Amino acid sequence: MLSGLPKSAALLLLLQFVTLSLCTPLTSRASSSSSKFVLEQHLGNLSPYFDAPVPAHLSLGVPSGCHVSQVSLIHRHGSRGPISQEIGTIRNLSYYLNNNTALLTSPKAPPPPQFAFLAENGGGWSAADLKQDDLTAVGRRELFDHGVRFRLDYPHHNTSTLLAGQQDRVVESAQWFAAGYFGKDYNATATLNVISESLGVKSYITPMETCKNWTYSSGGKPVSDWGQVYLPPIAKQFNRQLQGVWPGLNFTEDNVHGMLWACAYELAQLGSVEKSRWCRVFGEDEVKQFEYELDLLMRGAFGYGLPNGSGQVMGSLFVSNLTERLTKAENFKEPDGKQKTVWLDFAHDTTIDLILTTLGLAADRSFPVQGPVNPNRNWRTSYQVPFAAQMEWRKVTCDAGKNEMIQLHLNKAPVDLSPVCKVDGFGGCLLKDFLANEKVHKANAVQVGDAAWTAACGR
């Protein structure tokens, strides 16, 4: 049973009548490949879900004579509210504005249109609607849609089990996905297993909890260094724009940081850029600078920027599990005894980033913390891990079982596996070549607490 799932008749009726039109992402793939700037596709790991663009040199699908025979899905939770490291800065912005409502409601000149909302409805701005950590309506929709879409993408593959990390937003995401995938009877027909995310628990969903030396602050230094480059000019520009409108109003770099986060989280809450008050105050360059901050954060805390190669080591927990699924499928059965061909795991952006790091994917020769920003960088969290990101490892069987291949799709776009093995026009490669790669060999050899793990993570 999917314990904790909503059971009310009202919800079941709602799920029955949700139309398939909701399966369209917030932004279409066509727009993501156009030259027009699409703000919501440049908010790093805080972007609402969108299909990643297909690399120009790759095609979607499988080679002729092949079919997908197995799928392992790692799914990030959907859009949520701010986390503890962000909410304080957003609230400080709100406090500052709400302590200056007398000033804001008495402008000396017409405010610039993008800031006019600060003078309306009694002045100021409230962050009260941005609920810390909680899955939003947008997040619920993302996961329901993805459950439906996954069923349609793989109609001949079935499972009745799901695995989720213990955080509320991850469990709820799994529940909404289940509603879309299994239908109105999901509570009776599927089993949701929950694994602890507590310190010391071995899990490929949160491997950092068994890495003693790991700290989230590893991403803090590059973020701070980059913030000193890009935030002061924005604050200076805003204050110059507004000095004749609200004399005495003075935005700090911290306030600007709060505005950028508020933009992302209003979008997560309200579902469109047009409804966000803060997104409208920023231009393309400023949003892209914020995007780079989020890339630096995730690379520093959950990727190539981690010390002692710990990013590569932590992601090995999933790679070794994936290897067993690919090579010893007979060890995995559904509750009814049938062969398992689908795995549904619900996790975090961090889970996906660490897996990429272990395999040498999305790597860059340099990632300067003070710029300039490389517009063609490989590590791009907007494409890798937006809210509700989907990492699909696909075993592909060809020539009536004579050959086996592996593909990786990330947010419905094929990933070029050439850092690991020789690829075809779909980004995949022979399974035996993938398994023979040194990175995969190393990952399969790592055990929590062994010499390699201890060298990276400490005892």
C-alpha positions in Angstrom: 0.0 0.0 0.0 1.1 3.6 -0.6 0.9 4.7 3.0 0.1 8.3 3.5 -1.5 8.8 0.1 -4.6 11.0 -0.1 -7.7 8.8 -0.1 -10.6 11.2 -0.3 -13.2 10.7 -3.0 -12.7 14.3 -4.0 -9.0 13.7 -4.8 -9.8 10.5 -6.7 -12.4 12.3 -8.8 -9.9 15.1 -9.4 -7.3 12.6 -10.6 -9.9 10.9 -12.9 -10.8 14.1 -14.6 -7.3 15.7 -15.0 -6.9 15.9 -18.8 -3.8 14.7 -20.7 -3.3 18.3 -21.7 -1.5 18.8 -18.4 1.2 16.5 -19.6 2.7 19.4 -21.5 5.7 20.8 -19.7 5.6 24.4 -18.5 7.8 25.2 -21.5 7.8 23.3 -24.8 11.0 21.8 -26.3 10.5 24.0 -29.3 10.9 27.1 -27.3 14.0 25.8 -25.5 15.8 25.5 -28.8 14.8 28.9 -30.1 17.0 32.0 -29.7 14.4 33.8 -27.6 15.4 34.1 -23.9 13.1 32.0 -21.7 13.6 33.1 -18.1 12.2 30.0 -16.5 14.8 27.8 -18.3 17.7 29.7 -16.7 17.1 29.3 -12.9 19.5 26.4 -12.4 18.2 23.7 -10.1 15.3 26.1 -9.2 13.9 26.0 -12.7 10.4 24.5 -13.1 10.6 21.3 -15.2 11.2 21.6 -18.9 12.5 19.0 -21.4 16.2 19.6 -22.0 17.2 20.4 -25.5 18.3 17.5 -27.7 22.0 17.9 -28.6 22.4 18.9 -32.2 24.6 15.9 -33.0 22.2 13.3 -31.4 18.8 11.9 -32.2 16.0 10.7 -29.9 15.1 7.0 -30.1 16.9 3.7 -30.5 18.8 2.2 -33.4 16.8 0.2 -36.0 16.1 -3.4 -34.8 16.4 -2.4 -31.1 13.9 -1.8 -28.3 14.1 -0.6 -24.7 14.1 -3.7 -22.5 14.7 -2.1 -19.0 14.4 1.4 -17.5 15.8 2.8 -14.2 14.3 6.1 -13.3 15.8 8.5 -10.8 13.3 11.3 -10.3 13.9 14.5 -8.4 11.0 15.9 -6.3 8.9 18.6 -7.9 8.9 22.3 -7.4 9.0 23.3 -3.8 9.3 26.3 -1.5 12.6 27.8 -0.3 14.9 25.7 1.9 16.5 26.9 5.2 19.6 28.3 3.5 17.4 30.6 1.4 14.3 31.6 3.3 16.1 34.0 5.7 17.4 36.1 2.9 14.0 36.3 1.3 12.3 37.2 4.5 14.9 39.9 5.2 13.9 41.5 1.9 10.3 41.3 2.9 11.0 42.8 6.4 13.0 45.7 4.8 10.2 46.6 2.4 7.4 46.2 4.9 9.3 48.5 7.3 9.3 51.2 4.7 5.7 51.2 3.5 5.2 54.9 4.3 8.0 55.6 1.9 6.9 53.1 -0.8 3.3 54.4 -0.9 4.4 58.0 -1.4 6.7 57.9 -4.4 8.2 61.2 -5.6 7.8 60.2 -9.2 6.1 57.4 -11.1 8.0 54.1 -10.3 9.5 52.1 -13.1 6.7 49.7 -14.2 8.6 46.6 -13.0 8.8 48.1 -9.5 5.4 49.7 -9.4 4.0 46.8 -7.3 6.0 48.0 -4.3 3.7 51.0 -4.0 0.4 49.0 -4.4 -1.9 47.4 -1.8 -0.5 49.3 1.1 3.1 49.0 -0.1 5.9 46.5 0.5 5.9 42.8 -0.3 5.2 39.7 1.7 7.1 36.4 1.6 4.4 34.6 3.6 3.0 32.6 0.7 6.4 31.0 0.1 6.2 27.9 2.3 9.5 26.5 3.4 10.4 23.1 1.9 6.8 22.2 0.9 5.9 20.8 -2.5 3.9 23.4 -4.4 0.8 23.0 -6.7 3.3 23.3 -9.6 5.3 20.5 -8.1 2.3 18.3 -7.6 1.3 18.9 -11.2 4.8 18.1 -12.5 4.9 14.7 -10.8 1.4 13.7 -11.8 2.1 14.7 -15.4 5.4 12.7 -15.3 3.6 9.6 -14.0 1.2 9.7 -16.9 4.0 10.5 -19.4 6.1 7.6 -18.1 3.3 5.2 -18.5 2.8 6.4 -22.1 6.5 6.4 -22.9 6.9 2.8 -21.7 3.5 1.1 -22.1 4.9 -2.4 -22.2 6.9 -2.1 -19.0 5.3 -2.4 -15.6 6.2 -2.3 -11.9 4.2 -2.1 -8.7 6.9 -0.7 -6.4 8.5 2.7 -5.9 11.3 3.8 -3.6 11.6 7.3 -2.1 13.9 9.2 0.2 12.3 10.1 3.5 11.9 13.9 3.1 8.3 14.9 2.9 8.6 16.5 -0.5 10.2 13.4 -2.0 7.6 11.1 -0.6 4.8 13.3 -1.7 6.4 13.5 -5.2 6.4 9.7 -5.4 2.7 9.7 -4.4 1.7 12.1 -7.1 3.7 10.3 -9.7 2.0 7.1 -8.6 -1.4 8.7 -9.1 -0.5 9.6 -12.7 1.3 6.3 -13.4 -1.1 3.8 -11.8 -4.4 5.7 -11.9 -7.1 6.1 -9.4 -6.5 2.8 -7.6 -2.8 3.5 -7.0 -3.2 3.3 -3.3 -4.3 -0.4 -3.6 -2.2 -1.5 -6.5 1.3 -0.2 -5.7 3.8 -0.3 -2.8 5.9 2.7 -1.8 9.0 1.9 0.1 10.7 4.8 2.0 14.4 4.9 2.9 15.7 7.0 5.7 17.8 10.1 4.8 19.3 10.3 8.3 23.0 10.6 9.0 24.8 7.3 8.6 22.2 5.5 6.6 23.7 3.9 3.4 21.7 5.0 0.4 22.4 6.0 -3.2 19.6 8.5 -2.8 21.5 10.5 -0.2 25.0 9.1 -0.2 26.4 12.2 1.5 24.9 11.1 4.7 27.5 8.4 4.9 30.4 10.7 3.8 31.7 12.2 7.1 33.7 14.9 5.5 31.0 16.1 3.2 29.5 19.5 3.9 27.0 21.6 2.0 29.2 24.6 2.6 31.6 23.2 0.0 29.5 25.1 -2.4 29.4 28.3 -0.3 32.9 29.6 -1.1 32.5 29.7 -4.9 29.0 31.2 -4.5 30.3 33.9 -2.3 33.2 34.7 -4.7 30.9 34.9 -7.6 28.3 36.9 -5.6 30.9 39.6 -5.0 31.3 39.9 -8.7 27.7 40.1 -10.0 25.4 41.2 -7.1 26.9 44.7 -6.4 26.4 46.1 -9.9 22.7 45.0 -9.8 22.1 46.6 -6.5 23.8 49.8 -7.7 21.7 49.8 -10.8 18.4 49.3 -8.9 19.3 52.1 -6.4 20.2 54.5 -9.2 16.8 53.7 -11.0 14.8 54.3 -7.8 16.6 57.2 -6.0 14.3 59.8 -7.6 11.2 57.7 -6.8 11.8 56.6 -3.3 14.7 58.7 -1.8 16.3 56.8 1.0 15.4 53.4 -0.3 18.7 51.5 -0.5 18.8 47.8 -1.7 21.8 45.8 -0.5 23.4 42.9 -2.4 21.7 40.6 0.1 18.4 42.2 -0.9 19.1 41.6 -4.5 19.9 38.0 -3.7 16.5 37.7 -2.0 14.8 39.1 -5.0 16.4 36.5 -7.3 15.3 33.7 -5.0 11.9 35.3 -4.7 11.6 35.2 -8.5 12.4 31.5 -8.6 10.1 30.6 -5.7 7.2 32.8 -6.9 7.5 30.9 -10.2 7.4 27.6 -8.2 4.4 28.8 -6.3 2.4 30.5 -9.1 3.4 28.6 -12.2 4.3 31.4 -14.6 6.8 34.3 -15.0 3.9 36.7 -15.7 2.5 36.1 -12.2 5.8 36.7 -10.5 6.5 40.2 -9.3 10.2 39.7 -8.8 11.0 38.0 -12.1 10.0 41.1 -14.0 12.7 43.3 -12.4 15.6 41.3 -13.9 17.0 41.3 -17.4 18.5 38.4 -19.3 22.1 39.0 -18.2 21.2 39.2 -14.5 19.2 36.0 -14.6 22.0 34.2 -16.4 24.4 35.4 -13.7 22.2 33.9 -11.0 22.0 30.7 -13.0 25.8 30.5 -12.9 25.7 31.0 -9.1 23.5 27.9 -8.9 25.8 26.0 -11.2 28.7 26.9 -8.9 26.7 25.9 -5.8 25.8 22.4 -7.1 29.2 21.8 -8.7 30.9 22.8 -5.4 28.6 20.9 -3.0 27.6 17.9 -5.2 30.0 17.6 -8.1 33.4 18.2 -9.4 34.2 21.0 -6.9 34.1 18.6 -3.9 37.5 17.9 -2.3 39.3 14.6 -2.4 37.2 13.2 -5.3 34.3 12.7 -2.9 31.8 13.5 -5.6 33.0 10.7 -7.7 33.0 8.3 -4.8 29.5 9.1 -3.5 27.8 8.7 -6.9 29.4 5.2 -7.1 26.6 3.8 -4.8 24.1 4.2 -7.6 26.4 3.1 -10.4 27.1 -0.2 -8.6 23.3 -0.7 -8.1 22.6 0.1 -11.7 25.3 -2.4 -12.8 23.6 -5.1 -10.9 20.3 -4.3 -12.5 21.8 -4.4 -16.0 23.8 -7.6 -15.6 21.9 -9.6 -13.0 18.3 -8.8 -13.9 17.2 -12.2 -12.8 17.9 -11.2 -9.2 15.1 -8.6 -9.3 11.5 -9.7 -9.3 8.2 -8.0 -8.9 6.0 -9.0 -5.9 4.0 -11.3 -8.3 7.2 -13.1 -9.3 7.5 -11.5 -12.8 10.8 -10.2 -14.0 11.4 -6.6 -13.0 12.1 -4.3 -15.9 11.3 -0.9 -14.3 12.8 0.9 -11.3 11.2 4.0 -9.9 13.4 5.9 -7.4 12.5 9.4 -6.0 15.3 11.5 -4.9 17.0 14.9 -5.1 18.9 17.0 -7.6 22.0 16.1 -5.6 21.5 12.4 -6.4 21.6 13.1 -10.1 24.5 15.4 -9.9 26.7 12.9 -8.0 25.9 10.2 -10.5 27.0 12.4 -13.4 30.2 13.3 -11.5 31.1 9.6 -10.9 30.9 8.9 -14.6 32.7 12.0 -15.8 29.6 13.4 -17.5 28.8 17.2 -17.7 32.5 17.9 -17.0 34.3 21.2 -17.9 38.0 21.9 -18.1 37.5 25.0 -16.0 34.7 26.7 -14.0 36.0 30.1 -12.9 34.4 31.3 -9.7 34.8 35.0 -10.7 33.9 34.5 -14.3 33.8 35.0 -17.2 30.8 32.7 -17.6 31.2 30.1 -20.4 27.8 30.1 -22.2 28.7 26.6 -23.6 29.6 25.0 -20.3 28.7 21.4 -19.8 27.7 21.6 -16.1 24.4 23.4 -16.4 21.9 22.7 -13.7 19.0 24.2 -15.6 19.3 21.3 -18.0 20.5 18.7 -15.6 18.4 19.1 -12.5 15.4 21.4 -12.8 12.6 20.6 -10.3 11.1 17.2 -11.2 14.2 16.2 -13.1 14.1 12.8 -14.7 17.2 10.6 -15.2 16.4 7.5 -17.2 18.9 4.7 -17.7 17.7 2.6 -20.5 18.9 -0.9 -21.4 18.4 -1.4 -25.1 18.2 -4.9 -26.7 19.1 -5.3 -30.3 19.1 -8.0 -33.0 16.7 -10.3 -31.2 18.9 -10.3 -28.1 22.3 -10.7 -29.7 23.5 -7.2 -28.6 22.8 -5.0 -25.6 23.3 -1.2 -25.4 22.8 1.4 -22.7 21.4 4.9 -23.1 21.0 7.8 -20.7 18.1 10.2 -21.1 18.1 13.3 -18.9 14.9 15.3 -18.9 13.8 13.4 -22.0 17.0 14.4 -24.0 19.7 11.8 -24.9 23.0 12.3 -23.1 26.3 11.8 -25.0 28.0 8.9 -23.1 31.3 9.4 -25.0 33.3 10.2 -21.8 32.5 6.6 -20.9 32.3 4.6 -24.1 32.1 4.9 -27.9 28.6 6.2 -28.8 26.2 5.9 -31.7 24.0 8.6 -33.1 21.6 8.3 -30.2 24.2 8.9 -27.5 24.3 5.3 -26.3 26.9 2.6 -26.5 27.4 -1.1 -26.2 26.6 -2.2 -22.7 29.8 -4.3 -22.5 31.9 -1.2 -23.4 30.1 0.9 -20.7 30.8 -1.8 -18.1 34.4 -2.1 -19.2 35.1 1.6 -18.6 37.6 2.5 -15.8 35.2 4.9 -14.1 32.5 2.2 -14.0 35.0 -0.4 -12.7 36.1 2.0 -9.9 32.5 2.8 -9.0 31.6 -0.9 -8.8 34.6 -1.6 -6.5 33.8 1.1 -4.0 32.1 0.1 -0.7 31.1 2.5 2.1 33.9 2.4 4.6 36.6 0.9 2.4 39.9 2.5 1.5 38.6 4.5 -1.4 35.6 5.8 0.5 37.7 6.6 3.6 40.2 8.6 1.5 37.4 10.7 0.1 35.0 10.9 3.0 37.0 10.2 6.1 36.4 7.5 8.7 
